[in-house]
Amino acid sequence: DEATRECIGTWDYSKTEALMDERKKAIMKKLEERIRTAADREALARMLITKELCDKTIKGDVEGLKSQLIELADEADRTNRRPITTCEARNQRGQTLLSLACQYGKK
């Protein structure tokens, strides 16, 4: 109806963004409280890095994506361990970085 359209049309999006930021901070705090072991810490790091890679892919930040993947590979070489994540990372829905790039029309 018209009242709903008007409400949505005049909605202050900065209020929504502030609420979303507040929620993200609360979620991160809860996740950090649950860390008990090095494995938990590594799993959280992997999740956050994967999210960063997915966000950069969706935005089309090729240089940022490339530099972060190189940094992860270099860190793996320095520590003589497997990389925390790779270009084969998947988001929570199981989509790879390549499929996200295709979905959002990025080259």
C-alpha positions as a Markdown table, in Angstrom:
| # | Residue | x | y | z |
|---|---|---|---|---|
| 1 | Asp | 0.0 | 0.0 | 0.0 |
| 2 | Glu | 1.0 | 3.7 | -0.3 |
| 3 | Ala | 2.0 | 4.1 | 3.4 |
| 4 | Thr | 4.4 | 1.2 | 3.1 |
| 5 | Arg | 5.9 | 2.6 | -0.1 |
| 6 | Glu | 6.3 | 6.0 | 1.6 |
| 7 | Cys | 7.9 | 4.5 | 4.7 |
| 8 | Ile | 10.4 | 2.5 | 2.6 |
| 9 | Gly | 11.0 | 5.5 | 0.3 |
| 10 | Thr | 11.9 | 7.8 | 3.2 |
| 11 | Trp | 13.9 | 5.3 | 5.2 |
| 12 | Asp | 17.3 | 6.4 | 6.3 |
| 13 | Tyr | 19.7 | 3.8 | 5.0 |
| 14 | Ser | 22.5 | 5.0 | 7.2 |
| 15 | Lys | 20.4 | 3.8 | 10.2 |
| 16 | Thr | 20.3 | 0.3 | 8.6 |
| 17 | Glu | 24.1 | 0.4 | 8.0 |
| 18 | Ala | 24.7 | 1.4 | 11.6 |
| 19 | Leu | 22.5 | -1.4 | 12.8 |
| 20 | Met | 24.3 | -3.9 | 10.6 |
| 21 | Asp | 27.7 | -2.7 | 11.8 |
| 22 | Glu | 26.5 | -3.1 | 15.4 |
| 23 | Arg | 25.3 | -6.6 | 14.7 |
| 24 | Lys | 28.6 | -7.6 | 13.0 |
| 25 | Lys | 30.5 | -6.4 | 16.0 |
| 26 | Ala | 28.3 | -8.4 | 18.4 |
| 27 | Ile | 28.7 | -11.5 | 16.2 |
| 28 | Met | 32.5 | -11.1 | 16.2 |
| 29 | Lys | 32.6 | -10.6 | 19.9 |
| 30 | Lys | 30.6 | -13.9 | 20.4 |
| 31 | Leu | 32.9 | -15.7 | 18.0 |
| 32 | Glu | 36.0 | -14.5 | 19.8 |
| 33 | Glu | 34.6 | -15.6 | 23.2 |
| 34 | Arg | 34.2 | -19.1 | 21.9 |
| 35 | Ile | 37.9 | -19.5 | 21.0 |
| 36 | Arg | 39.5 | -22.0 | 23.2 |
| 37 | Thr | 42.3 | -23.6 | 21.2 |
| 38 | Ala | 44.7 | -22.8 | 18.4 |
| 39 | Ala | 42.5 | -24.8 | 16.0 |
| 40 | Asp | 39.5 | -22.6 | 16.9 |
| 41 | Arg | 41.7 | -19.5 | 16.3 |
| 42 | Glu | 42.8 | -20.8 | 12.9 |
| 43 | Ala | 39.3 | -21.7 | 11.9 |
| 44 | Leu | 38.1 | -18.2 | 12.8 |
| 45 | Ala | 41.0 | -16.7 | 10.8 |
| 46 | Arg | 40.2 | -18.9 | 7.8 |
| 47 | Met | 36.5 | -17.9 | 7.9 |
| 48 | Leu | 37.4 | -14.1 | 8.1 |
| 49 | Ile | 40.0 | -14.3 | 5.3 |
| 50 | Thr | 37.6 | -16.3 | 3.1 |
| 51 | Lys | 34.9 | -13.6 | 3.7 |
| 52 | Glu | 37.4 | -10.9 | 2.7 |
| 53 | Leu | 38.3 | -12.8 | -0.4 |
| 54 | Cys | 34.7 | -13.2 | -1.3 |
| 55 | Asp | 33.9 | -9.5 | -0.7 |
| 56 | Lys | 36.8 | -8.4 | -2.9 |
| 57 | Thr | 35.7 | -10.8 | -5.6 |
| 58 | Ile | 32.1 | -9.4 | -5.5 |
| 59 | Lys | 33.4 | -5.8 | -5.6 |
| 60 | Gly | 35.7 | -6.6 | -8.5 |
| 61 | Asp | 38.9 | -5.7 | -6.6 |
| 62 | Val | 41.2 | -7.8 | -8.7 |
| 63 | Glu | 44.4 | -6.2 | -7.4 |
| 64 | Gly | 43.4 | -6.5 | -3.8 |
| 65 | Leu | 42.4 | -10.1 | -4.3 |
| 66 | Lys | 45.6 | -10.9 | -6.1 |
| 67 | Ser | 47.8 | -9.3 | -3.4 |
| 68 | Gln | 46.0 | -11.0 | -0.6 |
| 69 | Leu | 46.3 | -14.4 | -2.3 |
| 70 | Ile | 50.0 | -13.8 | -2.9 |
| 71 | Glu | 50.4 | -12.7 | 0.8 |
| 72 | Leu | 48.7 | -15.9 | 1.9 |
| 73 | Ala | 51.0 | -18.0 | -0.3 |
| 74 | Asp | 54.1 | -16.2 | 0.9 |
| 75 | Glu | 53.1 | -16.7 | 4.6 |
| 76 | Ala | 52.6 | -20.4 | 3.9 |
| 77 | Asp | 56.1 | -20.5 | 2.4 |
| 78 | Arg | 57.7 | -18.7 | 5.4 |
| 79 | Thr | 56.0 | -20.9 | 7.9 |
| 80 | Asn | 56.3 | -24.1 | 5.9 |
| 81 | Arg | 52.6 | -24.8 | 6.3 |
| 82 | Arg | 49.6 | -25.0 | 4.1 |
| 83 | Pro | 48.0 | -21.7 | 3.2 |
| 84 | Ile | 45.1 | -20.7 | 5.4 |
| 85 | Thr | 42.9 | -20.5 | 2.3 |
| 86 | Thr | 43.5 | -20.4 | -1.5 |
| 87 | Cys | 41.8 | -19.2 | -4.6 |
| 88 | Glu | 39.6 | -22.2 | -4.3 |
| 89 | Ala | 37.9 | -20.8 | -1.2 |
| 90 | Arg | 34.1 | -21.1 | -1.0 |
| 91 | Asn | 31.6 | -18.8 | 0.7 |
| 92 | Gln | 28.9 | -20.1 | 3.1 |
| 93 | Arg | 26.8 | -21.1 | 0.1 |
| 94 | Gly | 29.6 | -23.2 | -1.4 |
| 95 | Gln | 30.3 | -20.8 | -4.3 |
| 96 | Thr | 33.9 | -20.4 | -5.4 |
| 97 | Leu | 35.6 | -17.1 | -6.0 |
| 98 | Leu | 35.3 | -17.8 | -9.8 |
| 99 | Ser | 31.6 | -18.4 | -9.6 |
| 100 | Leu | 31.1 | -15.3 | -7.5 |
| 101 | Ala | 33.0 | -13.2 | -10.1 |
| 102 | Cys | 30.8 | -14.7 | -12.8 |
| 103 | Gln | 27.6 | -14.1 | -10.9 |
| 104 | Tyr | 28.4 | -10.5 | -10.3 |
| 105 | Gly | 29.7 | -9.8 | -13.8 |
| 106 | Lys | 33.4 | -9.3 | -12.8 |
| 107 | Lys | 36.3 | -10.1 | -15.0 |
